[in-house]
Amino acid sequence: MREKLQSLRGHLLLDAGGMYGSCFHHTVILMCQHSPEGAFGLVLNQPSDKRIGDVLPIDMPPSVKNRRTRSGGPVDESSVHILHSDSFMFQGNVMNNLSLVQEPGELSDLANSVNPDHKIEVFLGYSGWGSGQLESELARKAWLVCKATTELVFSNPEEAAWREILRGMDWQHRLLADGQEVLVIDDLSTGTQQHLDLALRSHHCALEILDIRSPETTALIAQWKPTTVFHLAAQID
């Protein structure tokens, strides 16, 4: 019997460090829809050159019109998607206090809102996955998953958001965010294997190994092809 899909709607996907050279390198993606048929998300940390006033044909305050839109992903980059939140929206269609708007008829309601807590972000394009595609990428550990908050959604729209979110997680993810140039490892226990896995994902150094006899470590190095220097302080007996 097929395992029931656990929807990631309302969660963030973060590049796990293996997407160097792709359009998803160091991205943070808000998952807006996720079902057995596929998934839909918006990249939060890739600002666009276009202004909100350039893409939305409605009257808005100048402070909103002049804000930059964000690039939601590589699919249909002319499409417009709006995330909005306010203190009266207890249940949104993405998560509590957050909804996705894609129908033109809903735009006028947003423009006429007088709620001072009302927040809006506009995205061009989106990130999409077909049936089973995202699950396959997750199985390959291409993405890290964490719970989204409205504060994260409406905060830093720059690439640096990827590092900021990782630094707020555990020490292993802080290592990935900081991309240390030299990693000293005293042994290759199970915990260290995980440590090395995350370090290799950061792609920041060359490789120097004193002695490796662990097939697991060899496999990790072959997978991530690091450019960083790693010193393994102890030989393996």
BELURNOR-V764686 format. One record per residue. RES is the residue in one small letter. BURIAL is b if it has 9 or more other C-alpha atoms within 8 Angstrom, else e. D_FIRST is the distance of its C-alpha to the first C-alpha in whole Angstrom. Layout:
# BELURNOR-V764686
{{RES	BURIAL	D_FIRST} {RES	BURIAL	D_FIRST}}
This chain:
# BELURNOR-V764686
{{m	e	0} {r	e	4} {e	e	6} {k	e	9} {l	e	12} {q	e	15} {s	e	18} {l	b	21} {r	b	23} {g	b	27} {h	b	26} {l	b	28} {l	b	27} {l	b	30} {d	b	31} {a	b	30} {g	b	33} {g	b	32} {m	b	33} {y	e	36} {g	e	38} {s	e	35} {c	e	36} {f	e	33} {h	b	35} {h	b	36} {t	b	34} {v	b	33} {i	b	30} {l	b	30} {m	b	26} {c	b	27} {q	b	24} {h	b	20} {s	e	17} {p	e	15} {e	e	18} {g	b	20} {a	b	22} {f	b	26} {g	b	28} {l	b	32} {v	b	34} {l	b	36} {n	b	38} {q	b	40} {p	b	43} {s	b	44} {d	e	48} {k	e	48} {r	b	49} {i	b	47} {g	b	50} {d	e	50} {v	e	46} {l	e	46} {p	e	49} {i	e	50} {d	e	52} {m	e	52} {p	e	54} {p	e	55} {s	e	53} {v	b	50} {k	b	51} {n	b	52} {r	b	49} {r	b	47} {t	b	44} {r	b	41} {s	b	39} {g	b	35} {g	b	34} {p	b	34} {v	e	33} {d	e	35} {e	b	38} {s	e	40} {s	e	38} {v	b	39} {h	b	36} {i	b	38} {l	b	37} {h	b	39} {s	b	39} {d	b	41} {s	e	42} {f	e	42} {m	b	38} {f	e	36} {q	e	33} {g	b	32} {n	b	29} {v	b	29} {m	b	29} {n	b	32} {n	b	36} {l	b	34} {s	b	34} {l	b	33} {v	b	36} {q	e	36} {e	e	37} {p	e	41} {g	e	42} {e	b	41} {l	b	43} {s	b	46} {d	e	45} {l	e	44} {a	b	48} {n	e	50} {s	e	48} {v	e	51} {n	e	48} {p	e	50} {d	e	46} {h	b	45} {k	e	43} {i	e	42} {e	b	41} {v	b	41} {f	b	38} {l	b	39} {g	b	36} {y	b	32} {s	b	29} {g	b	26} {w	b	23} {g	b	21} {s	b	17} {g	b	16} {q	b	19} {l	b	20} {e	e	17} {s	e	18} {e	b	21} {l	b	20} {a	e	19} {r	e	22} {k	e	24} {a	b	26} {w	b	26} {l	b	27} {v	e	25} {c	e	28} {k	e	28} {a	b	31} {t	e	34} {t	b	36} {e	e	39} {l	e	37} {v	b	36} {f	b	40} {s	e	42} {n	e	42} {p	b	42} {e	e	43} {e	b	41} {a	e	42} {a	b	39} {w	b	37} {r	b	39} {e	b	40} {i	e	36} {l	b	36} {r	b	39} {g	e	38} {m	e	35} {d	e	35} {w	e	38} {q	e	35} {h	b	35} {r	b	38} {l	b	39} {l	b	37} {a	b	39} {d	e	42} {g	b	42} {q	b	44} {e	b	46} {v	b	47} {l	b	44} {v	e	45} {i	b	43} {d	e	44} {d	b	41} {l	b	38} {s	e	36} {t	e	32} {g	e	33} {t	b	36} {q	b	33} {q	e	31} {h	b	35} {l	b	36} {d	b	32} {l	b	33} {a	b	37} {l	b	36} {r	b	34} {s	b	38} {h	b	39} {h	b	43} {c	b	45} {a	b	46} {l	b	44} {e	e	47} {i	e	45} {l	b	48} {d	e	45} {i	b	42} {r	e	40} {s	e	37} {p	e	34} {e	e	32} {t	b	35} {t	b	36} {a	e	32} {l	b	32} {i	b	36} {a	e	35} {q	e	32} {w	b	34} {k	e	37} {p	b	39} {t	b	43} {t	b	44} {v	b	46} {f	b	44} {h	b	46} {l	b	45} {a	b	47} {a	b	47} {q	b	46} {i	b	43} {d	e	44}}
